[in-house]
Amino acid sequence: MTDAQKNAFLWVDHEGNPVSCVEKVQILRGNDAELRQALQDAFDDGVLMGVAPQAMLQTFQAMLSDLKSPFQGGAREKES
């Protein structure tokens, strides 16, 4: 993904509307950049240590699949 594509990416809220708050978008972009770099570093380390690239990608995909929303089954959901 190029820098232009990353900057054009839109985060959407629970209703599908783009997040337009400049400060929120800056934080999201910063998080995106940090996470991409950490993932690339971990990927490179694994491949350099002999792990198959596809195995590294499958591990990352499994991690993403395990992510849970802080709103699922939490106190906030019970309040509504």
N, C-alpha and C positions, 0 to 999 in steps of 0.2 A: 504494500500500500504506500503510495507516495504521500509526501507532506500535504499536498493539495487535497488529496482524498481524505486524509485524516482530519484536516481542518474543516472539510465540508460535511463530515459525519454529523448526523443529528441525533441527539439523545431525546427520547420522548417520555412524557409523564404517563401516569396510570390510565389516562384517557386518550393517549395516542397523540397528544399535542407536543410540538417541539419545546424543549426546555430553552427558554429565551433569556434567563437571568445571566448577565455577563459573568458575574463572579462564579456561579455554578458551572457554567460552561468552561471557564478557565480551570477550575478544580478538576472537572471531568477530563479535560485534555491533559492536564498534568498527570493525573492518575493513569490515563491511557499510556502516556509516554513512559512512565516508570514501569508499568506492568509489561509493556512490550519489551523494554530493555531487560528486565529480570527474566522474562520467558526466553528471550534470545540467548542470554548468558547461560541459563540452565540447559537449554537445548544444545548449545555449543559444547558445554562441559560434558554432557551425556554422550554426544557423538564422538568427541575426542577421546572419551574413555571406552569407546567400542560399542556403545548402545546403538542399535539400528535407528535411523531417523524416524521411521514409521512407529517404532515402539515409543519413542519420546513423544511423538504427536498423540498417540493413543493415551498415554499417561496424562498429558495435559487435557485432552478431551474428557477423560474420566473425572479429573479434578473439577472442570467446569460443570459437568453434569451433577456433581455433588453439592454445588453451591445452593444455599437456601436463602430465600428472602427473609429479611428481618421482620417482615409483616405477616408471614405465614404462621398461624397458630400462636402468635405472640400476644402480649398485652394490648397492643394497639388494635389488633383485629378484634379482640374481645370487647373493647370499648365501643365499637361501632354497632 
